[in-house]
Amino acid sequence: MTIPAPSPALQSATFADDEPVYASLPGRVAHEVMPVFGRADRWPGNCIRRPANKPASEWRCSFPDEPRWNLLSREIAFCMLNPQHQALQAAGIFLPPGKWGLRTTASVGFSLNMLRTWAAKELLPDDFGQWRVEDWQEFIASRAAVTAPGSVARTVAAVRHLVSFSPVLTGVPTLEDPWPGQSAAAVAECPWTDELSTAAIAPEVWWPLLRAAWAYIDRFAPEILARFAHQGGQRDGTGVRGAARLDAMLERWLADPGSSVPVNALLAGTPDEGRPLWTPLSREVAEVMTLFHEGNPSGLARRRRVEGWIQETGRTRSQSPGQPVDRTVSSTNRRRIPPDEQDEILRRWLKDPSHLIPITDPDGRGTGGAGEPVWTEVTRLVFGTQCPSALDGRRSPRGAARRAWVIEATATTPGRVRLMGTDQGPRMVRAACYIWVAALTAMRDNEIFEITRGAVTQHYGAPAIASRKTKHDDSRPRAHWWIIDPVAQAIAVAEALSRHDTRVFAALNPALGEGFDAIGDIKDFIATVNTNRHLTGLDEIPAGLVRPHMFRRTMAVIAAQEPDGEIALGIQLKHAARRALANRTTLAYGKPDARWAKEFDTQLQTAAAQKLVSLLQTRRAGQAIAVGPGTARFHAGLDRVNKAVEQNTDLRAQIADDRLEITLLQDEFADLHLGTINHCLWNAPTAECQNQLPPERRGTTPLLGACQPSRCRNSVLTVAHERVWRMEEADLAEFLKRKLSKPLREQTEIRLAEVRSANIQFDTIRNQS
């Protein structure tokens, strides 16, 4: 197959091809070459500090193939990355330093690429000066029809970048803003609101998910860690997992006279000619995929070793990225492989008896059926990432046929399989550790990925995790998040499982099955828990959306219910130091949604029932335990619970378990509201607090300020309230000794009579007991 040569890149009239593109960004990485403006395919961000939760494949700016739009996208990206460039200032464009980073710039490039596709479809002229305001508005309307208002606002901002930088763009006239005087949110019809777009995890998902995570950390981790260490996965005493062994394998390979480094044959004649194909080389040297991974310090050191070796020996061989290497296909670039060639690749792979087929545990502990091939792992081993659906039998008959070949190989060749249970176990535990840390610390995803070995420390005398705060802060300050002991245990377990030299959770290369992928691993954790719950005894985790950023929001909702929760949340969430902004953001995080509001109501009912357990046990002996207008209803409810226990032998056998009594009391007193001076059995028609309100304004909960505890038929006074009533009687008697006006004295005497009536009832039940 002949691959057409790329079109030559156009020259910019403003920027030179040799200008470095990331020179204005902070966080330079030593010994990494910075891309220049003249590079037309992409600008890798290896030379600047990358967020720990971002793989290298997402840390770059990519550009379209079409020459005109390629130059336009590169020029706009360069302007955003270098906002104080002298060419911009000469054109009258003055911007503050560091206004945009790589992620924002890449996002704008994505929006411009959508504009290019839409313009070609609508047959609009290449000259933007001939576009009408209606044309720009139609583009925004086309985006609004398929995406959310927030995304539309970002698209409007991208168009405005094109307008703002038009004086320095090659072949582009000076453009006018299509929406003068309107914000991007107004154009996108995205109204501002105090509500967070981040949803909380549903309570019915949250609790079983956390219980399952802790079960894997506390119950299952010791056995899995022991198995992991037995397989050589545990790090040695220096903290480096197998690094010396892998380095020795590389040195043996370099010493072999027949060794040569595969280099990209498609880059001939470009500045990147002779660039090694690191993934195929990694497979060839050590049968792993991340021997030279740039996100790992050891991988970077090995790259330098190979590059020096190439300069010394010159032993390289040209190879297409799509060409199979050694026993597997290179996955450096994704290129479509014809179906017949896919068949041939799979047959070749199956023909080699040294290739073991991964299957789930025969006893059913895997994520699929017992003893079934793990198709995602087989696909990765055979095709890398080039053909993710090659073995998908649901999409095509060819995929089903290939599956049949694999199943036949497992059945006809003894010893051809290996169990995936030992591979899945560490992955499940690592996902459990991430869930536990994210849930109980309220850390951001990138802050969790920044956790390094030995991060558990003391902060103001309390256990804490030390990590880096990166959001809105290029200085990446070291910060502390307070934790409890179970979180420290989860961090210790994750450290033991980590394959990275320094980080506990490392986003090495999730697409290749290496490292940690938070979204994918959480999803697999939930699926595996539900599949194996008949073996583990864990509760089923209901279907529901669970994403890394949602743990932070959910924990904020729960913590906000505690006294002074807003202050603690502002510290733990690491919000802005300015209290006005911090207070508003923190309150938005802690505001419960409808699902959690209902959950808190249920918890209040449970708390109320827990406080009634001792009263229930006293009432079981036939004693009166309350006074007040609602006493008869209260005693009758307790008697019904006791009768239910007495009449049911199974319940009576379990009576020692307070949880049973709590459940029965919660059902019986679903509307009970606990108070300092009385308890309310809440019944709207008989509520004194509602009598003075018009019917349309009467509510469904008590009005504490209008409560009449000595008169309302919903009111109950227990022995726990007696002290308050005795103190009030003494205060009122003392108050009457003063010189008072006639109306005030009459009101005080009426109130004193009501209080003394309640206290007399307390004396009566005490004498009866």
N, C-alpha and C positions, 0 to 999 in steps of 0.2 A: 504494500500500500504506500503510495506517495503522499507525503504530508506537505501541503502547500506552504511555501515560505511566508513568514509574516510580512505585512506591508511595512515599508520603512517609516520610522517615526518622523513626524514633522518637527521643524525647529521652532523654538519659541523666540518671539521678537523681544522679549523682556528678560528672560532668565537664561543663563548659560547652562549647557549640559553638564558641566563639571561641578555645579554648586551642590553641596551636601544638603539633603532635605530635612534632616532632623537636628540641625545645628542649634536651633533655638530652644529645643526641649530639654528639660532637666533629666537627670538620672542616666548619664552616659555609662555604658558597660565597656570596660577596658578590653582591648584587643579585638573588638568587633568592628568590621568595616562598615562605614555608613553609606547607604545607597545615595546616588546622585540624581539630579533632576533628569538627566538624559536616559535613565533606565525606564523603559516604556511599559514593561509588563506588570511589575509590582514593586513596592518599596517595603521590604521586610523590616520589622521593627526590632531586630535582634540587638541593635546597637544601643537601645534605650531600655530602661528598666521596665520589665513586663509584669503586670499584676499576676499574683501567684495562681489565681483561678482561671487564667486565660492560657490555653495552649498556643504554641507558636504559630499555628496555622491561622489563628484569629487575630494575630498581632501584626497587621500589615495593611497597607493601602493597595488595592488592586484597581486596574484600569482596563477599559474596554479595548477591543482590537481595532475598531474603526479609527483611522488616523486622526480625523478632525476632533472627534469627541475624546480620543485618548489624550491629545495635547490639552484640550480644554480642561479635562478632569485633573491632569497633572498640574496645570497652572493654578487652578483653584485650590487644590490640596497644598501646593507649595505656599500660597498666600496665607492659608489658615495656619500652617505649621510655623511660618515665619512672619508674624503680623507686623513686625517692625522693620521689615526689609526696606532698604533704601529705595528700591523701585516703587514700592507702595507710597512711601512718604513723598517721593518726587511727584507722584500723581495726585497728591492731596489726600491720601488715605492714611489716617493716623489711628493706630489701634494700640491697646495696652499689651504688654508682653504676656505670653502664656495664656492667651484668651481661649484657645482651643487645643485639645490634645489629639492623640492619634485616633482614639475611638470615635470622637466626634467627627474628625476629618473623614475617616472611613465610612461613617454613616452618611455624610453628605455625598460622598462619591457614589454610594448605593442609590441615593435619591436621584442624582444626576443621570445615572444609567437608566432608571425608569423613565426619566424625561426623554432620554434619547430614543428609547423603544416607542414611547407614545408619539413623539414627533414624527418618526418614520412611518408609523401606522396612519397618522393623520395627513401625511404628505405635506408637512409644513416646510417652508423654505429654510435653507441653512443659515441665512442671515437673520439673527435675532431681532435686528432693527425693523424687519418687516412684520414681526409678530404683533398682533393686536392684544389689547388688554383682555379681550374675550378669549383669546387663545390660551393665555396663562390661566385664566379662570376655569376654562374647560379641563385643563390638565389637573388642576386641584379638585375639580368636581369628579373626575374619573378616579382619583385616588380615594376621595371620600366615599365612593360607592362600594369600595372593596376593603377598606381598612378603618381603624378607629380614629376618632378625632385627634388624639394625641399624636399618632403617626402622621396624620395630615398636616398638623402644625409643624412637625419636623421637615416635611416636604416643602412647606412654604418657606421655612428658614433656609433650605438649600437653594431655592430659587433666588432668594434675596442675596445669598452669597454670590451667585452668578451676576446679579445686578450690581452689587457693591464693588466687586473686583473687575467689572467690565472695562474700566479705563486701562488696565494693564494686561488684558487678555488678548492674545493674538487673533486677529481677524474678527474681533467682536466690537461693534460700536458701543459708545457709552449708552447704557440703558437706564430707563426710568423705572422706579418702583411701581409695579402694577397695582399695589394696594396702599397708596400713601396714607399715612396717619392711622393705619390699622395694625394692631399687633398680629403676630402669627396665630395666636389662639383665637383672635376675633375672626380672622379670615377662615380658619378651619372650623369655626363655630364650636369651639372647645371651651365652654365657660369655666371660669376659675371656681374652685370649690375647696373647702377645708377638708373634705373627705379624702382619705388615702385611696389610691387605686389598688393598693395591695390588700387582698382579702385575707382574712384569718382562716386557718385550718379549722374545719368543722369539729366541734367537740366530740362527736361520735367517731371521728377518725383520729383525733389527737390522743385520746387516752389509750386506746389499744395499741397505737403506734409506739407511744413511749414505753408502755409495758413490754412490748416485744423487743424494742431496742435494748432495754435494760436486761431482759432475759438473755440476749445474746452476749452482752458485755459481762454479766455476772455469772451466768450459769454455763453457757456454751463456750465462752472464750478460752478457758484453761485447756480444754481438750484440743481445740483447734490450734491454739498457739503451740502446744506440744507437737502436734502433727506438722505444723509449719516449720518448726525448728528442726524436726527430724528430716525434712526434705531439703534442708539447707537454706530455707528462707529467712531464718533468724539472723540478725546482724551479729558480727563478731564483736570482740571486746572493744575494738576501735570505733565501732559505730558504722562500719562500712559493710554492707551486705554483698559478699562475693566480689567486691571490687578488685581485690588482688587476683582472684581466679580469672576474672574477665580480662584484666590487664595482661596476665600471663598468656591467655589464649591469643590476644592480639599480637603480642610479641612473637609467639610461635608462628603465627600466620605471616607476619612481616619478614621473618627470617627464612621463610620458604622461598626458594628461587623461582618457583612457578607462580607466585602470587602477583596479582595485578589488580589495581583499583578500578572498578567500573565508573566511567564518567558519562555525563549526559551528552548523547550524540546529537540532540536537537538544538544545542546551544552553540554549535560551531559558528564562528564568525561574530559572536557576541562577546561582551565583556566577561560573561560567565562561562566562557568556553573552558572545558576541563574541570568543571565543578563535579566533585564526587557524588555518586548516588548513595547516600548514607544508609538508607534502610536496606537495600539489597546487599550492601557490603556488611552490614550488621548481621544479616541472616547467614551470609557466607562465612563469617568469622566465628560466630558463637551461637548460631541458630536462635537468636533473639532479635527483637525489632528495635530495641532502644539502646544499643551499645554506644551509639554516637549521638544520643538525643541532646539537643542544645539546651533543654530546660534542666539538665543535670550537670553539675560541675565536673563530675567524672567523665560524662559524655563529651563535654567541651574539651577537656584535656586530651581525650583520645582523638578527637578531630584534629587538634594541633599536632599530635604525634603523627597521624597519617599524612597530613599536609606537608610536614617536614620530610617524611619518608618519600613522598612523591617528588619533592624538589631534589632529593639526593639521588633517587634511582630513576625517576621518570617512567616507572612501570605503571601505565594506565591502559585501559581498553575502552573504546567507545561502545556505548550500549544505549538502546532506546529505553525510555522509562517503562514502556509496556512490555518489554521482552522478559520472559521468565529467567530468573537467575537461580542457579543452584537447583533447589527443589521446589521453590515457590515463585510466584510472580511478584515482581516489584510493585509496591504500592505507593511509590513516591508521587506519581501523577495518576489521577483517575482518567483512564481512556477507555472508551467503549470497545469491548472485545466481542467479536462475532460469536453467535451461539455455537457454531461448529468448533471454533477454537476453544471455547469454554469446555466443551465436551472432551476435547483432546487433553486440555490441561488437567481435568479431573481424572481421566483415565491414567495419565502419566503418574499422577500423585498416588492413586490407589495401587498402581503396579509396584511401587516401591514398598517392600514389607517393613521398612524401618519407620514408615509413617504410621503412627498409632492414631486410631479414631477415638476422640473423646466421647464418652457416653455418660448418662446420669447413673447414679448408684442403683444397682439392682434392687436394693431394699426400699427404693422409693424416696431417698432423701434429696434427690436432685430437683431442679425446677421443672423438668418435663416429665414424661412418662418414665417408669422404671426401666433402665437399660436402653433407653432411646438415645441415638446420637444427638449431641448438642449442636444443632445446626448452625448457630451463629459462630461457634468456635471452629467448626469444620470449614465454614465459608472463609473465615479469616485465615486459617492455615493454608488453604488451597489458593485463594484468589486475593489475599490481602484485603484492600478496600476498593478494588476496582469493580467487582461484581457483587454488590451486597445482596442481590436477589437471585443469584444463580441457582441456589438450592431451595428457593421458595416454591413449593409445590402448589400453593394456592393461586399463584399468579399465572403459571404457564405449565402446559404438559411437559415441556422440556425440563423444568425444574423438578417435577414429580419423578420423571425418569431418572434424573441424576440422583435423587434421594434413594431410589430403588437400588442403584449401583452401590451406594455407600452402605445401605442396610445389608445387601448381599455380601459385601466384603467383611462386615462384622460377623456375619453368620458362618461364612465358609472358611475363614482363616483364623485358626486358633491363636490366641495371644495377640490379636491385632488391635485390641481396645485398651483404653485407659480410663479410669474413673475420674469424673469431674468433681466429685464431692470434695476432694482435697483442694481443688482450685476455687470452688464456690464458697467454701467455709470462710477463709480469710476475707473474701470480698463482702460476705454478709456481715461479718463482725465489724469490718471497717465502715460499712454503711451505717451500722447501728451506732458506732462511736460518733460519726458525723451528726446523725440525727440527735443524739443525746446532747452533744456539745452545742449544736445550733439551737436546740429547744431551751436549754437551761442557762445559756449565757447571753442570748439575744445578740450574738455577734453577727456581723454581715458575712456573706459568703466569702468575699475576698479576705476578710480578717481571719476567718477560720483557716483558709488556705495559707495564710502567712505565718501560722503557728509553726515554730521550729522545735527541734528537740531540746529538752530541758526548759520548756516554756512555763512549767508550773512553778510558781514562786509565791512570795508573800508581798502583800501591798497593804500598808497601814495595819499590819498585824493579822490580816485575814488571807486565806488562800486565794490565789488569783492566777489568771493566765496572762502572760505577756505576749503581745503581738504587735502588728503594725496597722495603723489607721491610714488608709490610702484615699478614701473618698473625700473630694474637695480639699486635698492637702498633698501637694507634691513633695513635701519634706518627709512624708511617711513617718510621723512621730511614733515612738514606742509608747504604747498605752497598755493599761491593765484592765481586765474584766474580772470582777469577783466571781468566785465559783464555790460549789460545795464539794465535799469529798467524792461523791459518785462521779462528778465530772472529771476530777483528777484521775480517778480510776479509768475512765474512758480514754483519756489522753494517753495514759501509760499503755493501754492495750493497743491503741492506734499507733503509737511509737514502735511497738514491737512488730507490727505488721507492715510498717512503711518500708518501701523499697528505695526511697529517696535518701540521699546522703544527709540532707539537713531538714527537710520539711516532713511534718507528720501526715498531712494530706497534700499529695502532689498531683497536679494536673499535668501528667507527663504527655500522654497522647491517647486520650480516650477512644479516638476513632480506630486505633489499632489494637484496642483491648488492653492497653497498658495504663497505669496510673489510676486516678480516681475521677470519675465523672459524677458529680453530685446528683444531677437530675436523673440520669439513667440508673445509677446505683440505688437511689431511693425507690424508684419505681420497681426495680427488680427485687429489692428487699421486701416491699409490700407483697408482691406477687408470690415470692417464695414463702413468706410467713403464712399466707393464706393457703398455699398448696400443701404445706407440711404441718398444718396446725393439728391434724389428727395424730401426729407423732410427737409434736412438741407440747401440746396442751395449751398453746397460746390462743387468745381470742382472735376472731376474724377481724381484719381491718377493712371497714366498709369502703366502697369506691368513693373517691373524692380527690380533688386537686391538691397535690402536695408539692410545693416547690421550695428551694432553699430560702428565698427571701420571705416566705410566709411564716417560718418559724419565729423570726424576729417580731413580726407583727402579732402573732398569737400569744407569745410570752408577754408582750407589752399589755395586751388586753387583760391577761390574768393578773399580772403584777399591779396594774392600775387600781385593782379593787382593794389593795392593802393600804393601811394608813401611810400617808406621805409617799404613796407610790409614784406620784409624778416627779418628785425630787430624785428618787432612786432611779427611775427610768431615764431621766435626763443624763445621769452620770453613766449608767450602764450602756445606754444606746449610743453614747458619744455624740450627742447633738451639739449644735452651735453653742459657743460660749455666751453669746448675747442672749440674755434671759427672755426677751420678748419673742424672738424667733424660736429659741429652744423650747419655751413653754408651749407655743402654739403647735410645733411639730410633735412634741412629746404627747400632748393631749390627743392629737389626731391618731397617734399610734395606739394609745391606750383606750380609745373609745370602742366599746364592745359593739359588735353587730347583733342582729336579731337572734342569731343562733346562740351566741355566747350569753346574751342577756337572759335567754330562757335557761341556759345551763346554770347561770348564777342563781336564778330563782330556785332551781332544783336543789342546788347546794344549800341555799338558805333553808329550804324545807328539811333537808337532811340534818342540818345543824340544829334546827328546832326539835326534830325528833330525837336527836342524841341527848338533848337536855331533858327530855321527858322520860328517859329510861329509868332513872332513879325514882321518879314519881310513880311510874307504872309499877315498879316492884313494891313500893310502899302501899300503893292502892290494892295490890294483890292480897295484902293482909287485911283488907277491909277498912282501912283507916281513911278518914277524910284528909285530903292533902291540899285543898284550895278553898277559897271563899270568894264572894263577889256575886254579881248578878248572873254570870254565866257558869256558875259552879256546877249546876245540874247537868248541863250539856257536856262539860269537861269530864266530870266523873263518869257519865254514861259512855263517853268515847273510850276512856281508859278501861272501863268494865268490858266493853265489847272486844277490845284487844286481848284482855286476859281470858275471856271466854273462848275466843278463837284458839288460843294456845291450849287451854284445858281440854277442849273437845277434840283436838287433833293430836293423836299420840306421836306422830312424826314430829310435829312442831314442839310438843312437850319434851321430846328426847333431845331437841336441839336448843332448849331454852337458855343454856349457858352461853350461847353465842349472841352477843348484844346486837350483831348485825341483823339478826332475824327480827328482834323487837323494834329496831330502828325502822326496818322496812314496813312492818305492820303499822307503827305509829305514823310514819310518813303518809301512808295511804289514808289512815283515819283522820289525821289533822293536816290535810293538804293546804288549808288556808290559815294555819296558825301563824301569827306574827308575834315574835318575842319582844318584850319591852322592859324598861328599867323599873317602872312602877306597876306594870300589869302586863298580862298577855292578852292578845286579841284573837278570838275565835272567828272573826270576820264573817259576818252575814249581812250583806248590803241592806236588806229591808229593815233590819233592827238596829242599824248602826246610828248612834247618836251624833257622830261626827258628820253625817250626811244630811241630817234633818233640816238644817238651815239653808241648804243649797237647793236651787231649782232643779227639777228632774233632769234636764238636759245636761247639767254640769256635775252630776253625781258620778263618782269614779268607781273603780273596781278594787281599790286598796284603801286602808285606813288613812285618815288625815290626823297625824299625830298631834298637831297643834290644837285641834278641836276635840281631842279625846276627853270623855267623861267617864273615867274608870269606875267611879262609885255608883253610876246610874246606868251605864250602857249594858244591855243584855248580852253583849259579846265579850265583856270584860271578865277576866279571871285573875285572882291574886293568889299566889302561892307563898309558901313559907319564906322563900328567897326574897320576896318583896316586903316582908314585914318590917325589916329594919328601916326602909325608906319611909314607910307610913308612920312608924313610931317617931322618927325624927321630925316629920312634918307636923305631927300632933304637938310635939314640944315647941316647935317654932311658932305655930299659930297661938298656942297658949301664952307664950312670951310676948308675942306681938300685941295681943289684946290688953296687956298691962299698960300699953302706951295710951296717950290721949289721942283718940281717933275721931273722925267725923262720923256722924250717925250712919250714913249709907255704907261707908267702909267697914264700920264695926259690924253692921248687919251681915254684909257679905262674908266677913271673916268668921263670924259665928256659925253661919250656914255651912261654910266649908269645914270648920272644926267638927261640927256634928256629923258630917259625912265621913270624915277621917276616923273619928271615934267609933262610928258604927262598924267600919271595916276592922278596926283593931279589936273590938269586942268579939268579932267573929274569929279572929286569930286566937284570942284567949279560949274560945269555946273548943276549937279543934285541938288545941294543946291539952286542955283538960281531958278530952276524950281519949287522947293517945296515952 
